Amino acid sequence: MESKLRTRRDFLRGSAIAAGAAVLTACAPAAQPAGDMAESGDEMAAAEEILIRFAMWDWYANTPGVRWDEWNQTEAFPLFEEANPGTKLEWEPLGSGWPDKILTQMAAGTAPDIISTWSPHIDTWAEKHQLLDLQPLIDADIPNADDIYIGFAWDQMWDPFNNIRMGMLSDLDITSIYYNKTAFEEEGLPLPTIDWTEDEYLVAAETLTIRDDNGDITRWGGQLRPGFWLSYSYHVETHGGEVRDEETRMLCGLGEPEAQEGLEWVRRNMWDTNVFAQNNQMTATGIPNMWTGLLPAEVVAMAERSADQFFALAESITEFEWDIAHIPSGPKDRACMGLPDEWVVYKGVVERGNHDEVWEMMKWLTGEWYQEKIATVSGRIPGLLAMADSWADTLRQTDPRLEQVRLETVVEQLQMGYPRRGPTFRFQQIAEELINPAVDQVFIEGKAPVSIFEDIGPQVTEAQQDALQRATG
């Protein structure tokens, strides 16, 4: 894994020694004691060590007994460092509020070298011109990249406005419905099928909701995936609307009738009928990890979740049978989140002088050894196409308790083509500044009707046009 830069450094270092040999001979000081020479050599070795700062989430592996940060630092990093002498990897955890913190670090020139992220954050960082364009490096070293990575996910890492490759593929995240199979059977409900509809989904949620004698809910029928950009926005599409146009990604359609219908479907079933749990209700349960803990605790009978918690559910669900269902078809379309997790390179590596070492690590992260660990250690769908094809079998070999779980549902979703990229805007941060407060009022607080987006939509479009004018002068 010796980099081209390392070779050039060795050449320049040798040239400098040769050029200065006469001067050193003429002006040579008295010989140093052996101990002093050893110390000097140690200092030179330390000075030549190349540091790569790697930022990722400690929680990436929802696997019992595994911390992703510890696994990397004790098992993965030493292998890379051994293969790349003189390179040192440093783990930097992405904690609370990481997207804004990283953007602040980028502006200050202090961001990590390699950063894990997903949409819409990657779009914002690219729009702010903070990412290294990886396409020239890919063209040189991975010319078959378009063929070896999951195409649908790989395409999402191309920025059509700045014409750069924003990042490389870590894994693919798809939203599916994880459900209590025993609860369906006890209520006499047919199990979800590959072609079930939004109406059938709603009937199941209503039937599975349990209320006590006081009318208080003790088990919600389901929980929609929390969040606008990763969940609620797709209901706009299933009802025939669009969050923004596809061509310019600047025209906001949230005020249009079809979009309003989709948004109201979400709001009504969270706040009026309440068969889908509200975020504050789930927080009030006190369950430490709501992402993986609500279904095992039987607080909900269905939960829209990522393709990331199979090992956790296999470990924690012991009182009932569970399975995985497709996202249902809506009145006009079928859609759900289908987003890659990505690794990006901060543009500052050029000035830092570790550009080539960082690229070696990016190739290693997206190569066979590490990608196989994405599946066996974290349970996620690897970005390498060949490994994604065998992903379900790999998980069952890793944890036989998944033998009766229909993991193929997730693969079918990808094959059917309805998981989609997020409806991010060309100037995403500006759109979020207007849309996110309204999302909180409608879906988190339940204090506003979806009609407020009729006013927000034109404001977003105008703000996008203003931003384009500023950007182009």
LUMFIMAR-325610 format. One record per residue (C-alpha): residue number from 1; residue in one letter; x, z, y. Coordinates in steps of 0.05 Angstrom, whole numbers. Layout:
<recs>
<rec n="NUM" res="A" x="X" z="Z" y="Y"/>
...
</recs>
This chain:
<recs>
<rec n="1" res="M" x="0" z="0" y="0"/>
<rec n="2" res="E" x="59" z="-8" y="47"/>
<rec n="3" res="S" x="32" z="-36" y="113"/>
<rec n="4" res="K" x="60" z="-94" y="153"/>
<rec n="5" res="L" x="71" z="-47" y="211"/>
<rec n="6" res="R" x="112" z="0" y="168"/>
<rec n="7" res="T" x="156" z="-60" y="150"/>
<rec n="8" res="R" x="164" z="-79" y="222"/>
<rec n="9" res="R" x="180" z="-7" y="240"/>
<rec n="10" res="D" x="234" z="-4" y="186"/>
<rec n="11" res="F" x="264" z="-68" y="213"/>
<rec n="12" res="L" x="264" z="-44" y="285"/>
<rec n="13" res="R" x="292" z="23" y="264"/>
<rec n="14" res="G" x="349" z="-12" y="227"/>
<rec n="15" res="S" x="363" z="-58" y="285"/>
<rec n="16" res="A" x="368" z="1" y="332"/>
<rec n="17" res="I" x="418" z="36" y="286"/>
<rec n="18" res="A" x="461" z="-27" y="282"/>
<rec n="19" res="A" x="460" z="-39" y="357"/>
<rec n="20" res="G" x="481" z="31" y="372"/>
<rec n="21" res="A" x="534" z="39" y="319"/>
<rec n="22" res="A" x="594" z="25" y="365"/>
<rec n="23" res="V" x="569" z="74" y="417"/>
<rec n="24" res="L" x="557" z="127" y="365"/>
<rec n="25" res="T" x="627" z="117" y="336"/>
<rec n="26" res="A" x="662" z="120" y="404"/>
<rec n="27" res="C" x="624" z="181" y="428"/>
<rec n="28" res="A" x="615" z="218" y="362"/>
<rec n="29" res="P" x="612" z="293" y="369"/>
<rec n="30" res="A" x="643" z="342" y="321"/>
<rec n="31" res="A" x="612" z="340" y="251"/>
<rec n="32" res="Q" x="551" z="384" y="242"/>
<rec n="33" res="P" x="546" z="437" y="188"/>
<rec n="34" res="A" x="507" z="414" y="127"/>
<rec n="35" res="G" x="450" z="462" y="143"/>
<rec n="36" res="D" x="441" z="435" y="213"/>
<rec n="37" res="M" x="441" z="364" y="186"/>
<rec n="38" res="A" x="386" z="382" y="137"/>
<rec n="39" res="E" x="344" z="412" y="191"/>
<rec n="40" res="S" x="354" z="351" y="234"/>
<rec n="41" res="G" x="332" z="306" y="177"/>
<rec n="42" res="D" x="269" z="348" y="167"/>
<rec n="43" res="E" x="252" z="342" y="240"/>
<rec n="44" res="M" x="261" z="266" y="238"/>
<rec n="45" res="A" x="216" z="261" y="177"/>
<rec n="46" res="A" x="163" z="303" y="210"/>
<rec n="47" res="A" x="168" z="262" y="274"/>
<rec n="48" res="E" x="158" z="197" y="234"/>
<rec n="49" res="E" x="95" z="222" y="198"/>
<rec n="50" res="I" x="34" z="181" y="216"/>
<rec n="51" res="L" x="-31" z="221" y="225"/>
<rec n="52" res="I" x="-100" z="193" y="210"/>
<rec n="53" res="R" x="-158" z="234" y="236"/>
<rec n="54" res="F" x="-219" z="224" y="191"/>
<rec n="55" res="A" x="-288" z="248" y="214"/>
<rec n="56" res="M" x="-345" z="255" y="165"/>
<rec n="57" res="W" x="-401" z="302" y="144"/>
<rec n="58" res="D" x="-387" z="362" y="100"/>
<rec n="59" res="W" x="-457" z="355" y="70"/>
<rec n="60" res="Y" x="-451" z="282" y="50"/>
<rec n="61" res="A" x="-455" z="300" y="-24"/>
<rec n="62" res="N" x="-521" z="334" y="-41"/>
<rec n="63" res="T" x="-490" z="355" y="-106"/>
<rec n="64" res="P" x="-492" z="426" y="-133"/>
<rec n="65" res="G" x="-424" z="458" y="-131"/>
<rec n="66" res="V" x="-392" z="402" y="-90"/>
<rec n="67" res="R" x="-372" z="403" y="-17"/>
<rec n="68" res="W" x="-353" z="334" y="6"/>
<rec n="69" res="D" x="-300" z="360" y="54"/>
<rec n="70" res="E" x="-266" z="402" y="0"/>
<rec n="71" res="W" x="-269" z="346" y="-52"/>
<rec n="72" res="N" x="-236" z="297" y="-4"/>
<rec n="73" res="Q" x="-182" z="345" y="18"/>
<rec n="74" res="T" x="-164" z="370" y="-52"/>
<rec n="75" res="E" x="-175" z="307" y="-95"/>
<rec n="76" res="A" x="-181" z="243" y="-54"/>
<rec n="77" res="F" x="-134" z="252" y="5"/>
<rec n="78" res="P" x="-73" z="271" y="-37"/>
<rec n="79" res="L" x="-79" z="206" y="-76"/>
<rec n="80" res="F" x="-79" z="165" y="-13"/>
<rec n="81" res="E" x="-21" z="204" y="17"/>
<rec n="82" res="E" x="19" z="195" y="-47"/>
<rec n="83" res="A" x="8" z="120" y="-46"/>
<rec n="84" res="N" x="25" z="117" y="29"/>
<rec n="85" res="P" x="87" z="161" y="40"/>
<rec n="86" res="G" x="93" z="185" y="111"/>
<rec n="87" res="T" x="18" z="183" y="124"/>
<rec n="88" res="K" x="-21" z="248" y="133"/>
<rec n="89" res="L" x="-97" z="252" y="131"/>
<rec n="90" res="E" x="-135" z="303" y="172"/>
<rec n="91" res="W" x="-208" z="319" y="159"/>
<rec n="92" res="E" x="-252" z="331" y="220"/>
<rec n="93" res="P" x="-323" z="353" y="205"/>
<rec n="94" res="L" x="-382" z="320" y="240"/>
<rec n="95" res="G" x="-425" z="379" y="260"/>
<rec n="96" res="S" x="-488" z="389" y="301"/>
<rec n="97" res="G" x="-497" z="338" y="357"/>
<rec n="98" res="W" x="-441" z="294" y="330"/>
<rec n="99" res="P" x="-465" z="227" y="358"/>
<rec n="100" res="D" x="-462" z="249" y="431"/>
<rec n="101" res="K" x="-398" z="290" y="419"/>
<rec n="102" res="I" x="-362" z="230" y="389"/>
<rec n="103" res="L" x="-384" z="185" y="447"/>
<rec n="104" res="T" x="-357" z="237" y="496"/>
<rec n="105" res="Q" x="-291" z="239" y="458"/>
<rec n="106" res="M" x="-288" z="163" y="458"/>
<rec n="107" res="A" x="-295" z="162" y="534"/>
<rec n="108" res="A" x="-241" z="214" y="540"/>
<rec n="109" res="G" x="-194" z="178" y="491"/>
<rec n="110" res="T" x="-194" z="236" y="441"/>
<rec n="111" res="A" x="-241" z="210" y="386"/>
<rec n="112" res="P" x="-220" z="211" y="313"/>
<rec n="113" res="D" x="-189" z="148" y="284"/>
<rec n="114" res="I" x="-241" z="135" y="229"/>
<rec n="115" res="I" x="-312" z="160" y="239"/>
<rec n="116" res="S" x="-372" z="160" y="193"/>
<rec n="117" res="T" x="-437" z="139" y="225"/>
<rec n="118" res="W" x="-502" z="101" y="217"/>
<rec n="119" res="S" x="-551" z="63" y="261"/>
<rec n="120" res="P" x="-571" z="72" y="317"/>
<rec n="121" res="H" x="-507" z="109" y="335"/>
<rec n="122" res="I" x="-461" z="52" y="314"/>
<rec n="123" res="D" x="-500" z="5" y="359"/>
<rec n="124" res="T" x="-491" z="50" y="419"/>
<rec n="125" res="W" x="-416" z="58" y="407"/>
<rec n="126" res="A" x="-408" z="-17" y="401"/>
<rec n="127" res="E" x="-449" z="-30" y="464"/>
<rec n="128" res="K" x="-402" z="18" y="500"/>
<rec n="129" res="H" x="-342" z="-23" y="474"/>
<rec n="130" res="Q" x="-311" z="36" y="437"/>
<rec n="131" res="L" x="-301" z="5" y="368"/>
<rec n="132" res="L" x="-244" z="-36" y="340"/>
<rec n="133" res="D" x="-266" z="-105" y="317"/>
<rec n="134" res="L" x="-250" z="-106" y="243"/>
<rec n="135" res="Q" x="-266" z="-179" y="230"/>
<rec n="136" res="P" x="-196" z="-206" y="241"/>
<rec n="137" res="L" x="-168" z="-155" y="192"/>
<rec n="138" res="I" x="-223" z="-170" y="141"/>
<rec n="139" res="D" x="-210" z="-245" y="147"/>
<rec n="140" res="A" x="-136" z="-233" y="131"/>
<rec n="141" res="D" x="-141" z="-181" y="76"/>
<rec n="142" res="I" x="-212" z="-185" y="47"/>
<rec n="143" res="P" x="-233" z="-259" y="55"/>
<rec n="144" res="N" x="-287" z="-251" y="2"/>
<rec n="145" res="A" x="-320" z="-192" y="37"/>
<rec n="146" res="D" x="-386" z="-229" y="46"/>
<rec n="147" res="D" x="-390" z="-235" y="-30"/>
<rec n="148" res="I" x="-367" z="-166" y="-54"/>
<rec n="149" res="Y" x="-408" z="-120" y="-11"/>
<rec n="150" res="I" x="-484" z="-112" y="-11"/>
<rec n="151" res="G" x="-503" z="-170" y="34"/>
<rec n="152" res="F" x="-564" z="-139" y="67"/>
<rec n="153" res="A" x="-523" z="-78" y="87"/>
<rec n="154" res="W" x="-459" z="-116" y="105"/>
<rec n="155" res="D" x="-498" z="-160" y="153"/>
<rec n="156" res="Q" x="-520" z="-99" y="192"/>
<rec n="157" res="M" x="-449" z="-84" y="212"/>
<rec n="158" res="W" x="-443" z="-148" y="253"/>
<rec n="159" res="D" x="-456" z="-141" y="327"/>
<rec n="160" res="P" x="-485" z="-208" y="350"/>
<rec n="161" res="F" x="-479" z="-192" y="424"/>
<rec n="162" res="N" x="-405" z="-172" y="425"/>
<rec n="163" res="N" x="-389" z="-215" y="364"/>
<rec n="164" res="I" x="-350" z="-160" y="328"/>
<rec n="165" res="R" x="-351" z="-128" y="259"/>
<rec n="166" res="M" x="-369" z="-57" y="279"/>
<rec n="167" res="G" x="-353" z="-22" y="214"/>
<rec n="168" res="M" x="-347" z="-24" y="139"/>
<rec n="169" res="L" x="-396" z="-4" y="86"/>
<rec n="170" res="S" x="-395" z="66" y="56"/>
<rec n="171" res="D" x="-462" z="66" y="20"/>
<rec n="172" res="L" x="-533" z="41" y="27"/>
<rec n="173" res="D" x="-589" z="89" y="43"/>
<rec n="174" res="I" x="-660" z="70" y="25"/>
<rec n="175" res="T" x="-723" z="112" y="37"/>
<rec n="176" res="S" x="-765" z="124" y="-26"/>
<rec n="177" res="I" x="-820" z="173" y="-43"/>
<rec n="178" res="Y" x="-798" z="231" y="-88"/>
<rec n="179" res="Y" x="-859" z="263" y="-119"/>
<rec n="180" res="N" x="-885" z="318" y="-163"/>
<rec n="181" res="K" x="-907" z="280" y="-225"/>
<rec n="182" res="T" x="-940" z="341" y="-256"/>
<rec n="183" res="A" x="-982" z="352" y="-193"/>
<rec n="184" res="F" x="-1009" z="281" y="-197"/>
<rec n="185" res="E" x="-1028" z="291" y="-270"/>
<rec n="186" res="E" x="-1061" z="359" y="-256"/>
<rec n="187" res="E" x="-1104" z="328" y="-201"/>
<rec n="188" res="G" x="-1123" z="269" y="-244"/>
<rec n="189" res="L" x="-1089" z="220" y="-197"/>
<rec n="190" res="P" x="-1059" z="155" y="-223"/>
<rec n="191" res="L" x="-984" z="154" y="-215"/>
<rec n="192" res="P" x="-957" z="109" y="-159"/>
<rec n="193" res="T" x="-946" z="37" y="-180"/>
<rec n="194" res="I" x="-898" z="-16" y="-154"/>
<rec n="195" res="D" x="-955" z="-48" y="-114"/>
<rec n="196" res="W" x="-993" z="13" y="-89"/>
<rec n="197" res="T" x="-1020" z="12" y="-18"/>
<rec n="198" res="E" x="-1020" z="56" y="44"/>
<rec n="199" res="D" x="-1093" z="73" y="30"/>
<rec n="200" res="E" x="-1076" z="97" y="-40"/>
<rec n="201" res="Y" x="-1018" z="136" y="-11"/>
<rec n="202" res="L" x="-1065" z="171" y="37"/>
<rec n="203" res="V" x="-1116" z="187" y="-18"/>
<rec n="204" res="A" x="-1060" z="218" y="-59"/>
<rec n="205" res="A" x="-1036" z="259" y="0"/>
<rec n="206" res="E" x="-1107" z="285" y="14"/>
<rec n="207" res="T" x="-1119" z="302" y="-60"/>
<rec n="208" res="L" x="-1052" z="337" y="-68"/>
<rec n="209" res="T" x="-1061" z="380" y="-6"/>
<rec n="210" res="I" x="-1081" z="451" y="-25"/>
<rec n="211" res="R" x="-1115" z="500" y="22"/>
<rec n="212" res="D" x="-1129" z="574" y="11"/>
<rec n="213" res="D" x="-1195" z="609" y="23"/>
<rec n="214" res="N" x="-1180" z="614" y="98"/>
<rec n="215" res="G" x="-1167" z="540" y="102"/>
<rec n="216" res="D" x="-1092" z="548" y="111"/>
<rec n="217" res="I" x="-1050" z="496" y="75"/>
<rec n="218" res="T" x="-1006" z="524" y="20"/>
<rec n="219" res="R" x="-982" z="456" y="-5"/>
<rec n="220" res="W" x="-981" z="393" y="36"/>
<rec n="221" res="G" x="-995" z="327" y="2"/>
<rec n="222" res="G" x="-931" z="298" y="29"/>
<rec n="223" res="Q" x="-880" z="293" y="85"/>
<rec n="224" res="L" x="-864" z="229" y="120"/>
<rec n="225" res="R" x="-790" z="220" y="132"/>
<rec n="226" res="P" x="-778" z="258" y="197"/>
<rec n="227" res="G" x="-756" z="218" y="258"/>
<rec n="228" res="F" x="-777" z="157" y="297"/>
<rec n="229" res="W" x="-718" z="110" y="287"/>
<rec n="230" res="L" x="-711" z="123" y="212"/>
<rec n="231" res="S" x="-785" z="130" y="195"/>
<rec n="232" res="Y" x="-843" z="125" y="242"/>
<rec n="233" res="S" x="-819" z="59" y="272"/>
<rec n="234" res="Y" x="-829" z="25" y="204"/>
<rec n="235" res="H" x="-903" z="42" y="205"/>
<rec n="236" res="V" x="-907" z="0" y="268"/>
<rec n="237" res="E" x="-883" z="-59" y="226"/>
<rec n="238" res="T" x="-928" z="-46" y="166"/>
<rec n="239" res="H" x="-988" z="-50" y="214"/>
<rec n="240" res="G" x="-964" z="-117" y="242"/>
<rec n="241" res="G" x="-929" z="-93" y="305"/>
<rec n="242" res="E" x="-858" z="-91" y="328"/>
<rec n="243" res="V" x="-816" z="-39" y="363"/>
<rec n="244" res="R" x="-777" z="-95" y="397"/>
<rec n="245" res="D" x="-769" z="-169" y="390"/>
<rec n="246" res="E" x="-717" z="-196" y="342"/>
<rec n="247" res="E" x="-685" z="-250" y="385"/>
<rec n="248" res="T" x="-664" z="-211" y="447"/>
<rec n="249" res="R" x="-676" z="-139" y="422"/>
<rec n="250" res="M" x="-697" z="-122" y="492"/>
<rec n="251" res="L" x="-773" z="-132" y="494"/>
<rec n="252" res="C" x="-809" z="-68" y="474"/>
<rec n="253" res="G" x="-875" z="-77" y="437"/>
<rec n="254" res="L" x="-896" z="-4" y="427"/>
<rec n="255" res="G" x="-955" z="-13" y="474"/>
<rec n="256" res="E" x="-986" z="-71" y="435"/>
<rec n="257" res="P" x="-1049" z="-59" y="393"/>
<rec n="258" res="E" x="-1015" z="-68" y="325"/>
<rec n="259" res="A" x="-959" z="-20" y="343"/>
<rec n="260" res="Q" x="-1009" z="30" y="370"/>
<rec n="261" res="E" x="-1047" z="26" y="304"/>
<rec n="262" res="G" x="-985" z="42" y="264"/>
<rec n="263" res="L" x="-964" z="100" y="310"/>
<rec n="264" res="E" x="-1034" z="129" y="308"/>
<rec n="265" res="W" x="-1035" z="127" y="231"/>
<rec n="266" res="V" x="-973" z="171" y="232"/>
<rec n="267" res="R" x="-999" z="218" y="286"/>
<rec n="268" res="R" x="-1069" z="226" y="257"/>
<rec n="269" res="N" x="-1046" z="243" y="187"/>
<rec n="270" res="M" x="-994" z="293" y="212"/>
<rec n="271" res="W" x="-1036" z="327" y="266"/>
<rec n="272" res="D" x="-1111" z="314" y="253"/>
<rec n="273" res="T" x="-1117" z="315" y="178"/>
<rec n="274" res="N" x="-1048" z="347" y="169"/>
<rec n="275" res="V" x="-1041" z="320" y="98"/>
<rec n="276" res="F" x="-970" z="301" y="118"/>
<rec n="277" res="A" x="-930" z="362" y="139"/>
<rec n="278" res="Q" x="-907" z="371" y="211"/>
<rec n="279" res="N" x="-835" z="386" y="226"/>
<rec n="280" res="N" x="-850" z="454" y="255"/>
<rec n="281" res="Q" x="-891" z="473" y="194"/>
<rec n="282" res="M" x="-832" z="458" y="149"/>
<rec n="283" res="T" x="-784" z="497" y="192"/>
<rec n="284" res="A" x="-832" z="557" y="188"/>
<rec n="285" res="T" x="-824" z="558" y="112"/>
<rec n="286" res="G" x="-754" z="587" y="120"/>
<rec n="287" res="I" x="-727" z="542" y="65"/>
<rec n="288" res="P" x="-652" z="535" y="82"/>
<rec n="289" res="N" x="-644" z="462" y="64"/>
<rec n="290" res="M" x="-710" z="427" y="79"/>
<rec n="291" res="W" x="-681" z="359" y="62"/>
<rec n="292" res="T" x="-671" z="376" y="-12"/>
<rec n="293" res="G" x="-711" z="440" y="-18"/>
<rec n="294" res="L" x="-784" z="426" y="0"/>
<rec n="295" res="L" x="-803" z="387" y="-62"/>
<rec n="296" res="P" x="-772" z="437" y="-112"/>
<rec n="297" res="A" x="-806" z="494" y="-75"/>
<rec n="298" res="E" x="-873" z="458" y="-83"/>
<rec n="299" res="V" x="-885" z="463" y="-8"/>
<rec n="300" res="V" x="-900" z="388" y="-11"/>
<rec n="301" res="A" x="-922" z="345" y="-69"/>
<rec n="302" res="M" x="-889" z="282" y="-42"/>
<rec n="303" res="A" x="-829" z="273" y="4"/>
<rec n="304" res="E" x="-800" z="211" y="36"/>
<rec n="305" res="R" x="-726" z="218" y="27"/>
<rec n="306" res="S" x="-659" z="182" y="25"/>
<rec n="307" res="A" x="-623" z="157" y="-37"/>
<rec n="308" res="D" x="-577" z="217" y="-34"/>
<rec n="309" res="Q" x="-605" z="277" y="-72"/>
<rec n="310" res="F" x="-613" z="259" y="-145"/>
<rec n="311" res="F" x="-563" z="310" y="-170"/>
<rec n="312" res="A" x="-593" z="364" y="-126"/>
<rec n="313" res="L" x="-664" z="352" y="-151"/>
<rec n="314" res="A" x="-641" z="348" y="-223"/>
<rec n="315" res="E" x="-610" z="417" y="-215"/>
<rec n="316" res="S" x="-666" z="451" y="-175"/>
<rec n="317" res="I" x="-730" z="424" y="-204"/>
<rec n="318" res="T" x="-744" z="461" y="-269"/>
<rec n="319" res="E" x="-819" z="478" y="-265"/>
<rec n="320" res="F" x="-848" z="408" y="-263"/>
<rec n="321" res="E" x="-832" z="335" y="-275"/>
<rec n="322" res="W" x="-812" z="291" y="-217"/>
<rec n="323" res="D" x="-801" z="217" y="-204"/>
<rec n="324" res="I" x="-789" z="165" y="-151"/>
<rec n="325" res="A" x="-841" z="117" y="-122"/>
<rec n="326" res="H" x="-840" z="56" y="-78"/>
<rec n="327" res="I" x="-859" z="60" y="-5"/>
<rec n="328" res="P" x="-931" z="32" y="-5"/>
<rec n="329" res="S" x="-953" z="-33" y="27"/>
<rec n="330" res="G" x="-987" z="-28" y="94"/>
<rec n="331" res="P" x="-1045" z="-69" y="121"/>
<rec n="332" res="K" x="-1000" z="-125" y="145"/>
<rec n="333" res="D" x="-930" z="-114" y="117"/>
<rec n="334" res="R" x="-885" z="-71" y="74"/>
<rec n="335" res="A" x="-824" z="-38" y="105"/>
<rec n="336" res="C" x="-780" z="23" y="101"/>
<rec n="337" res="M" x="-712" z="45" y="124"/>
<rec n="338" res="G" x="-654" z="9" y="91"/>
<rec n="339" res="L" x="-592" z="28" y="129"/>
<rec n="340" res="P" x="-519" z="33" y="109"/>
<rec n="341" res="D" x="-474" z="91" y="124"/>
<rec n="342" res="E" x="-412" z="62" y="156"/>
<rec n="343" res="W" x="-341" z="77" y="173"/>
<rec n="344" res="V" x="-318" z="53" y="241"/>
<rec n="345" res="V" x="-250" z="53" y="274"/>
<rec n="346" res="Y" x="-242" z="79" y="345"/>
<rec n="347" res="K" x="-208" z="28" y="389"/>
<rec n="348" res="G" x="-156" z="79" y="411"/>
<rec n="349" res="V" x="-116" z="69" y="347"/>
<rec n="350" res="V" x="-83" z="10" y="380"/>
<rec n="351" res="E" x="-51" z="54" y="433"/>
<rec n="352" res="R" x="-38" z="110" y="383"/>
<rec n="353" res="G" x="5" z="66" y="340"/>
<rec n="354" res="N" x="-29" z="82" y="273"/>
<rec n="355" res="H" x="-70" z="18" y="272"/>
<rec n="356" res="D" x="-42" z="-9" y="206"/>
<rec n="357" res="E" x="-45" z="58" y="170"/>
<rec n="358" res="V" x="-117" z="66" y="191"/>
<rec n="359" res="W" x="-133" z="-3" y="164"/>
<rec n="360" res="E" x="-100" z="14" y="98"/>
<rec n="361" res="M" x="-146" z="74" y="93"/>
<rec n="362" res="M" x="-208" z="33" y="110"/>
<rec n="363" res="K" x="-191" z="-15" y="53"/>
<rec n="364" res="W" x="-181" z="45" y="7"/>
<rec n="365" res="L" x="-247" z="76" y="26"/>
<rec n="366" res="T" x="-284" z="12" y="12"/>
<rec n="367" res="G" x="-245" z="-4" y="-51"/>
<rec n="368" res="E" x="-262" z="9" y="-124"/>
<rec n="369" res="W" x="-235" z="79" y="-134"/>
<rec n="370" res="Y" x="-268" z="112" y="-74"/>
<rec n="371" res="Q" x="-332" z="72" y="-81"/>
<rec n="372" res="E" x="-339" z="95" y="-153"/>
<rec n="373" res="K" x="-335" z="167" y="-127"/>
<rec n="374" res="I" x="-390" z="152" y="-77"/>
<rec n="375" res="A" x="-435" z="145" y="-138"/>
<rec n="376" res="T" x="-407" z="197" y="-187"/>
<rec n="377" res="V" x="-392" z="253" y="-137"/>
<rec n="378" res="S" x="-446" z="243" y="-83"/>
<rec n="379" res="G" x="-498" z="204" y="-122"/>
<rec n="380" res="R" x="-506" z="151" y="-67"/>
<rec n="381" res="I" x="-510" z="76" y="-75"/>
<rec n="382" res="P" x="-439" z="47" y="-66"/>
<rec n="383" res="G" x="-428" z="-10" y="-17"/>
<rec n="384" res="L" x="-391" z="-52" y="-68"/>
<rec n="385" res="L" x="-442" z="-99" y="-99"/>
<rec n="386" res="A" x="-415" z="-94" y="-170"/>
<rec n="387" res="M" x="-420" z="-18" y="-169"/>
<rec n="388" res="A" x="-488" z="-19" y="-138"/>
<rec n="389" res="D" x="-514" z="-61" y="-196"/>
<rec n="390" res="S" x="-493" z="-8" y="-246"/>
<rec n="391" res="W" x="-510" z="51" y="-201"/>
<rec n="392" res="A" x="-570" z="77" y="-241"/>
<rec n="393" res="D" x="-532" z="78" y="-307"/>
<rec n="394" res="T" x="-473" z="111" y="-272"/>
<rec n="395" res="L" x="-516" z="168" y="-247"/>
<rec n="396" res="R" x="-547" z="179" y="-315"/>
<rec n="397" res="Q" x="-479" z="182" y="-347"/>
<rec n="398" res="T" x="-458" z="232" y="-295"/>
<rec n="399" res="D" x="-521" z="275" y="-302"/>
<rec n="400" res="P" x="-563" z="263" y="-365"/>
<rec n="401" res="R" x="-620" z="302" y="-334"/>
<rec n="402" res="L" x="-636" z="239" y="-295"/>
<rec n="403" res="E" x="-652" z="201" y="-359"/>
<rec n="404" res="Q" x="-728" z="207" y="-348"/>
<rec n="405" res="V" x="-725" z="193" y="-273"/>
<rec n="406" res="R" x="-740" z="121" y="-253"/>
<rec n="407" res="L" x="-678" z="108" y="-212"/>
<rec n="408" res="E" x="-692" z="34" y="-219"/>
<rec n="409" res="T" x="-745" z="42" y="-165"/>
<rec n="410" res="V" x="-691" z="45" y="-112"/>
<rec n="411" res="V" x="-657" z="-18" y="-140"/>
<rec n="412" res="E" x="-725" z="-54" y="-141"/>
<rec n="413" res="Q" x="-736" z="-37" y="-68"/>
<rec n="414" res="L" x="-671" z="-72" y="-51"/>
<rec n="415" res="Q" x="-688" z="-132" y="-94"/>
<rec n="416" res="M" x="-758" z="-138" y="-64"/>
<rec n="417" res="G" x="-728" z="-140" y="6"/>
<rec n="418" res="Y" x="-773" z="-93" y="43"/>
<rec n="419" res="P" x="-720" z="-41" y="64"/>
<rec n="420" res="R" x="-698" z="-61" y="133"/>
<rec n="421" res="R" x="-648" z="-46" y="187"/>
<rec n="422" res="G" x="-672" z="-1" y="244"/>
<rec n="423" res="P" x="-707" z="-33" y="303"/>
<rec n="424" res="T" x="-651" z="-16" y="351"/>
<rec n="425" res="F" x="-647" z="-45" y="421"/>
<rec n="426" res="R" x="-591" z="-84" y="452"/>
<rec n="427" res="F" x="-579" z="-25" y="499"/>
<rec n="428" res="Q" x="-599" z="29" y="450"/>
<rec n="429" res="Q" x="-580" z="90" y="489"/>
<rec n="430" res="I" x="-622" z="68" y="548"/>
<rec n="431" res="A" x="-682" z="56" y="502"/>
<rec n="432" res="E" x="-674" z="125" y="471"/>
<rec n="433" res="E" x="-674" z="159" y="538"/>
<rec n="434" res="L" x="-745" z="133" y="549"/>
<rec n="435" res="I" x="-773" z="132" y="479"/>
<rec n="436" res="N" x="-747" z="197" y="449"/>
<rec n="437" res="P" x="-782" z="245" y="497"/>
<rec n="438" res="A" x="-848" z="209" y="483"/>
<rec n="439" res="V" x="-835" z="214" y="408"/>
<rec n="440" res="D" x="-826" z="289" y="415"/>
<rec n="441" res="Q" x="-891" z="297" y="454"/>
<rec n="442" res="V" x="-932" z="257" y="404"/>
<rec n="443" res="F" x="-903" z="273" y="336"/>
<rec n="444" res="I" x="-863" z="337" y="343"/>
<rec n="445" res="E" x="-905" z="376" y="392"/>
<rec n="446" res="G" x="-973" z="342" y="381"/>
<rec n="447" res="K" x="-988" z="345" y="456"/>
<rec n="448" res="A" x="-997" z="272" y="474"/>
<rec n="449" res="P" x="-1034" z="211" y="447"/>
<rec n="450" res="V" x="-998" z="150" y="423"/>
<rec n="451" res="S" x="-1026" z="113" y="483"/>
<rec n="452" res="I" x="-968" z="140" y="525"/>
<rec n="453" res="F" x="-926" z="86" y="493"/>
<rec n="454" res="E" x="-969" z="35" y="530"/>
<rec n="455" res="D" x="-934" z="58" y="593"/>
<rec n="456" res="I" x="-866" z="70" y="560"/>
<rec n="457" res="G" x="-862" z="-1" y="530"/>
<rec n="458" res="P" x="-857" z="-39" y="596"/>
<rec n="459" res="Q" x="-809" z="13" y="623"/>
<rec n="460" res="V" x="-762" z="2" y="564"/>
<rec n="461" res="T" x="-765" z="-73" y="573"/>
<rec n="462" res="E" x="-749" z="-67" y="648"/>
<rec n="463" res="A" x="-692" z="-19" y="634"/>
<rec n="464" res="Q" x="-663" z="-67" y="583"/>
<rec n="465" res="Q" x="-664" z="-124" y="632"/>
<rec n="466" res="D" x="-632" z="-82" y="686"/>
<rec n="467" res="A" x="-577" z="-61" y="637"/>
<rec n="468" res="L" x="-564" z="-134" y="619"/>
<rec n="469" res="Q" x="-558" z="-153" y="692"/>
<rec n="470" res="R" x="-508" z="-97" y="703"/>
<rec n="471" res="A" x="-469" z="-117" y="641"/>
<rec n="472" res="T" x="-464" z="-190" y="660"/>
<rec n="473" res="G" x="-454" z="-180" y="734"/>
</recs>
